[in-house]
């Protein structure tokens, strides 16, 4: 499946640097040959000793510089991932600027080394590839630019607002893909499909244990075309699957479905991926929020910032059709079915842990109160009971946490900033 290949490529930090290295090796071999066959010079001219000195210093300095920069960068990334969530480490390593910078540094080193080997060849001791050396100097300038860009990007990317904003943007993109349809007018329109009969064929998982990251819905729909079969994915996206676990339940149609084709339509990895799993975005935001509220950190302002992004995502997903999870054929028949989180699931995942950990924080309770009151006013009517239930839980927590009535009243006052923007809506 295409998205699985794309995810694999995004997860491997070495792929772009490897491409840069291949191009640098090819250029380091070809360009000196071009220099030897032409008499023009586009840059500075060098004598053999000066050329060896420049290229030797450039190659040796770049490899040392690359090691220093990326050892420092990895320390910063590890610090950032521990500050936010261990599951955020992959997002930092996926950064395109980081991969391009590493590729530029390695390419400059390899290219300089290969050009150095062509200076003063045995058949022509006075040969100096001036144009190739000039290109090496241009690559050095490019490396310095990428270094400055990398430092700026890393410093900016480790800011709380930047991390939360990027995570929310990615989550909105996934929500648009997974839940593209607008919410129905009433709750009855989101009732689950009728269960498949008990005698359905069960296809079990074969492979290494891992987390179900996604499935190729188009491929599965293609497998059912013309057969009348119905396929049901047993585990939910994000569930652990182990060898022998039920993977699919298949209601047979006019022709058999190959079990190998069914198994090849899923992606299993060592951790959850957001690509088909919007709930994972809420999981990450909740992780950041609860980590900020831990006794060792005690940073309710970061939790409030996380709640800002949680609110924007809840407001988006509240107006999308969430269940049932199904893909329909051209005749409107559900040929592929899977377990999809409900509105209550998303709301609980997004807020429960922050509400519990932040129960004694006036700032967090006020922000939660404002968030839930705004949701109550804007969500479809059949989704308001779940919001009302969350409001009651916030109210009950405030009664437990704040013995003084004035503190309790302050905590149950809606404040979009947590503290400092009271609107008196408590």
C-alpha positions in Angstrom: 0.0 0.0 0.0 1.2 3.5 -0.9 0.7 5.1 2.5 2.7 2.3 4.2 5.6 2.9 1.8 5.4 6.6 2.5 5.3 6.1 6.2 8.3 3.7 6.0 10.3 6.3 4.0 9.3 9.1 6.5 10.5 7.0 9.4 14.0 6.3 8.1 16.3 9.2 8.7 19.0 7.6 6.5 17.1 7.6 3.2 17.6 11.3 2.2 21.2 11.4 3.3 21.9 8.2 1.3 20.5 9.8 -1.8 22.6 12.9 -1.2 25.7 10.6 -0.7 25.0 8.7 -4.0 24.7 12.0 -6.0 27.9 13.3 -4.3 29.8 10.2 -5.2 28.7 10.3 -8.8 29.6 14.0 -9.0 32.9 13.5 -7.3 33.8 10.9 -10.0 32.3 12.6 -13.1 33.1 16.3 -12.6 36.9 15.9 -12.4 36.7 14.0 -15.7 34.8 16.9 -17.2 37.4 19.3 -15.8 40.1 17.3 -17.5 38.4 17.5 -20.9 37.6 21.2 -20.8 39.8 24.2 -20.6 37.4 26.7 -19.0 37.3 27.7 -15.3 34.2 28.9 -13.5 35.9 29.8 -10.2 39.2 30.1 -8.5 42.3 28.4 -9.8 44.6 26.4 -7.5 48.0 24.8 -7.7 48.2 21.1 -6.7 49.5 21.8 -3.2 46.8 24.4 -2.5 44.1 22.2 -3.9 45.2 19.3 -1.7 45.3 21.6 1.3 41.8 23.0 0.7 40.1 19.7 -0.1 41.9 17.9 2.7 40.8 20.5 5.3 37.3 20.6 3.9 36.9 16.8 4.0 38.4 16.4 7.4 36.6 19.3 8.9 33.2 18.3 7.5 33.2 14.8 8.9 34.2 16.2 12.4 31.6 18.9 12.1 28.9 16.4 11.1 29.6 14.2 14.1 29.6 17.2 16.5 26.4 18.8 15.1 24.4 15.6 15.2 25.5 14.4 18.5 24.4 17.7 19.9 21.2 17.5 17.9 20.3 14.1 19.2 20.8 15.3 22.8 18.4 18.1 22.1 15.8 15.8 20.4 16.0 13.4 23.3 15.5 16.2 25.7 12.5 17.5 23.7 10.9 14.0 23.5 11.3 13.5 27.2 9.8 16.9 27.9 6.7 16.2 25.8 6.2 12.5 25.2 8.5 9.6 24.3 6.1 8.9 21.4 7.1 12.3 19.9 10.6 11.2 19.2 9.6 9.9 15.8 8.1 13.2 14.8 11.4 15.0 15.6 13.4 12.5 13.6 11.0 12.8 10.6 11.8 16.5 10.2 12.8 17.1 6.6 15.3 19.9 7.5 17.2 17.6 9.7 17.5 14.9 7.0 18.5 17.4 4.3 21.1 19.0 6.6 22.6 15.6 7.4 22.6 14.8 3.6 24.3 18.1 2.8 27.1 17.6 5.3 27.8 14.0 4.2 27.6 14.9 0.5 30.2 17.7 1.1 32.6 15.4 2.8 32.3 12.6 0.2 32.5 14.9 -2.8 35.6 16.7 -1.4 37.3 13.4 -0.7 36.7 12.1 -4.2 37.8 15.3 -5.8 40.9 15.3 -3.6 41.8 11.8 -5.0 41.8 13.2 -8.6 44.4 16.0 -7.9 47.8 15.3 -9.4 47.0 12.0 -11.0 50.0 9.8 -11.9 49.4 10.3 -15.6 49.2 14.1 -15.1 50.9 15.2 -11.8 50.0 18.9 -12.4 46.3 18.3 -13.0 44.0 20.3 -10.7 40.2 20.1 -11.2 39.6 23.8 -10.5 35.9 23.8 -11.3 35.3 20.8 -9.2 37.1 22.4 -6.2 35.0 25.6 -6.7 31.8 23.4 -6.5 33.2 21.9 -3.3 33.5 25.4 -1.9 29.9 26.2 -2.9 28.8 23.0 -1.1 30.7 24.3 2.0 28.6 27.5 1.8 25.5 25.3 1.4 26.5 23.3 4.5 26.9 26.5 6.5 23.5 27.7 5.4 21.9 24.3 6.3 23.6 24.4 9.7 22.1 27.8 10.5 18.7 26.5 9.1 19.0 23.4 11.3 19.8 25.4 14.5 16.9 27.7 13.8 14.5 24.8 13.0 15.6 22.8 16.1 15.2 25.8 18.4 11.8 26.7 17.0 10.7 23.0 16.7 11.2 22.3 20.4 9.0 25.2 21.5 5.8 24.0 23.1 3.6 26.0 20.8 5.4 24.8 17.7 5.2 21.1 18.7 1.5 21.3 19.6 0.7 23.3 16.5 2.4 20.9 14.1 0.8 18.0 15.9 -2.7 19.6 15.5 -2.1 20.4 11.8 -1.2 16.8 11.1 -4.2 15.6 13.1 -6.6 17.8 11.1 -5.3 16.3 7.9 -5.8 12.8 9.2 -9.3 13.6 10.4 -10.2 14.9 7.0 -9.1 11.6 5.4 -10.6 9.2 8.0 -13.8 11.1 8.7 -14.5 13.1 5.6 -18.4 13.0 5.9 -20.3 15.7 7.8 -22.2 14.6 10.9 -25.7 13.3 10.4 -28.7 15.1 11.7 -29.6 12.6 14.4 -28.0 9.9 16.5 -29.9 7.2 14.7 -28.0 7.9 11.5 -24.8 6.7 13.2 -26.1 3.4 14.5 -23.8 0.4 13.9 -24.3 -2.0 11.1 -26.0 -5.3 11.6 -23.5 -7.9 12.9 -22.2 -10.6 10.6 -23.5 -14.1 11.1 -21.6 -16.4 13.6 -20.6 -18.9 10.9 -18.4 -16.4 9.0 -14.9 -17.5 8.0 -12.2 -16.1 10.4 -8.8 -15.2 9.0 -6.1 -15.1 11.7 -2.9 -13.0 11.8 0.4 -14.5 10.8 3.5 -12.5 11.5 5.5 -10.7 14.2 3.5 -9.2 17.1 2.9 -5.5 16.7 0.4 -2.6 16.6 -2.1 -2.5 13.8 -1.3 0.8 12.0 -3.8 0.8 9.1 -5.3 -1.1 6.3 -5.6 -0.6 2.5 -9.4 0.0 2.2 -9.3 0.4 -1.6 -7.5 -2.9 -2.0 -9.9 -4.7 0.2 -12.9 -3.2 -1.6 -11.3 -4.4 -4.9 -11.1 -7.9 -3.5 -14.8 -8.0 -2.8 -15.8 -6.6 -6.2 -18.1 -9.0 -8.0 -18.1 -11.6 -5.2 -20.7 -10.2 -2.8 -18.4 -10.8 0.1 -18.3 -8.6 3.3 -15.1 -8.2 5.2 -14.9 -7.1 8.9 -11.7 -6.1 10.5 -11.7 -7.6 14.0 -9.1 -5.5 15.9 -9.3 -1.7 15.9 -6.6 0.5 14.4 -4.0 0.9 17.2 -4.7 -2.5 18.8 -2.0 -5.0 19.5 -2.1 -8.1 17.2 -0.2 -11.3 17.9 0.1 -14.5 15.8 -3.2 -16.5 15.9 -5.4 -13.5 16.8 -8.5 -13.1 14.7 -7.8 -10.5 12.0 -10.8 -10.6 9.6 -14.2 -12.1 9.6 -15.4 -12.8 6.1 -19.0 -13.4 5.0 -18.4 -15.5 1.9 -19.7 -14.4 -1.5 -19.7 -15.9 -4.9 -16.0 -16.6 -4.8 -13.3 -17.3 -2.2 -11.0 -14.6 -1.0 -7.3 -15.4 -0.7 -6.1 -15.1 2.9 -2.7 -13.9 1.8 -4.2 -11.0 0.0 -6.3 -10.1 3.1 -3.2 -10.2 5.4 -1.1 -8.2 3.0 -3.7 -5.4 3.1 -2.8 -4.4 6.7 0.2 -2.6 8.1 1.7 -3.7 11.5 4.5 -1.8 13.2 6.1 -1.5 16.6 4.1 1.6 17.6 0.9 3.4 16.6 0.9 5.7 13.6 -1.4 8.7 13.1 -1.9 8.1 9.4 -5.2 6.3 9.8 -5.6 6.8 13.6 -6.9 10.2 14.6 -7.3 8.9 18.2 -3.5 8.7 18.3 -3.3 12.5 17.9 -5.5 12.9 21.0 -3.3 10.4 22.8 -0.2 12.4 22.1 -1.8 15.7 23.1 -3.1 14.1 26.3 0.3 12.7 27.0 1.9 16.2 26.7 -0.8 17.6 28.9 -0.6 15.0 31.7 3.2 15.1 31.6 3.1 18.8 32.2 0.8 18.2 35.2 3.0 15.6 36.8 4.5 16.6 40.2 8.0 16.6 38.8 7.1 19.1 36.1 4.1 21.0 37.5 3.5 23.2 34.4 -0.3 23.8 34.1 0.4 26.5 31.4 1.6 23.8 29.0 -1.4 21.7 29.8 -3.6 24.7 29.0 -1.8 25.1 25.6 -2.4 21.4 24.9 -6.1 21.9 25.7 -6.2 24.8 23.2 -5.3 22.3 20.4 -7.5 19.6 21.9 -10.4 22.0 21.6 -9.8 22.8 18.0 -9.7 19.1 17.1 -12.8 18.3 19.1 -14.6 21.1 17.4 -13.6 19.6 14.0 -14.4 16.0 14.8 -17.7 16.9 16.5 -19.1 17.8 13.1 -18.0 14.7 11.3 -19.7 11.4 10.9 -17.8 9.0 13.1 -19.6 5.6 13.0 -20.1 3.1 11.7 -16.7 2.5 10.1 -17.5 1.2 6.7 -16.5 1.4 3.0 -19.3 1.0 0.6 -19.3 -0.3 -3.0 -21.0 1.5 -5.9 -24.3 0.0 -5.0 -24.2 1.4 -1.5 -23.5 -1.9 0.3 -21.0 -1.9 3.1 -18.3 -4.3 1.9 -15.6 -3.5 4.5 -16.3 -2.8 8.1 -14.1 -1.9 11.1 -14.4 -0.5 14.6 -14.3 3.3 14.7 -14.1 5.4 17.8 -17.3 7.2 18.8 -17.7 10.8 19.9 -17.7 9.6 23.5 -14.5 7.8 22.9 -12.7 10.8 21.4 -14.0 13.1 24.2 -12.9 10.7 26.9 -9.5 10.2 25.4 -8.9 13.9 24.9 -10.0 15.1 28.4 -10.2 12.4 31.1 -6.6 12.2 32.1 -6.0 16.0 32.0 -9.1 16.5 34.1 -8.0 13.9 36.6 -4.3 15.1 36.8 -5.3 18.8 36.8 -8.1 18.5 39.3 -6.3 20.7 41.8 -5.2 23.3 39.3 -7.4 26.4 39.0 -5.9 27.2 35.6 -6.6 23.8 34.1 -10.1 23.5 35.6 -11.1 26.9 34.3 -9.7 26.0 30.8 -11.6 22.7 30.8 -14.8 24.5 31.8 -14.5 27.0 29.0 -13.7 24.2 26.5 -16.7 22.1 27.5 -19.1 25.0 27.6 -18.1 26.1 24.1 -18.5 22.5 22.9 -21.9 22.3 24.5 -23.0 25.3 22.5 -21.6 24.1 19.1 -21.9 20.3 18.8 -24.9 18.5 17.3 -27.7 18.1 19.8 -27.3 14.3 20.1 -23.7 14.8 21.1 -24.4 17.2 24.0 -25.1 14.6 26.7 -21.5 13.4 26.6 -20.3 17.0 26.9 -22.7 17.5 29.8 -21.4 14.4 31.5 -17.8 15.8 31.2 -19.0 19.1 32.7 -20.5 17.3 35.6 -17.2 15.5 36.2 -15.3 18.8 36.2 -17.8 20.2 38.7 -17.5 17.1 40.9 -13.7 17.3 40.8 -13.8 21.0 41.8 -15.9 20.2 44.8 -13.4 17.6 45.9 -10.3 19.6 45.2 -11.3 23.0 46.5 -12.6 23.1 50.1 -13.0 26.9 50.1 -16.1 28.1 48.2 -14.3 31.1 46.7 -11.6 28.8 45.2 -14.3 26.5 44.0 -16.3 29.3 42.3 -13.1 30.6 40.7 -12.2 27.2 39.4 -15.7 26.7 37.8 -15.6 30.0 35.9 -15.0 29.6 32.2 -11.7 31.1 31.2 -10.3 30.4 27.7 -6.8 31.4 28.9 -7.0 29.3 32.1 -6.2 32.4 34.2 -6.6 35.9 33.0 -9.6 36.0 30.7 -12.6 35.3 33.0 -16.0 35.7 31.3 -18.2 34.9 34.2 -19.9 31.9 32.7 -19.6 29.5 35.6 
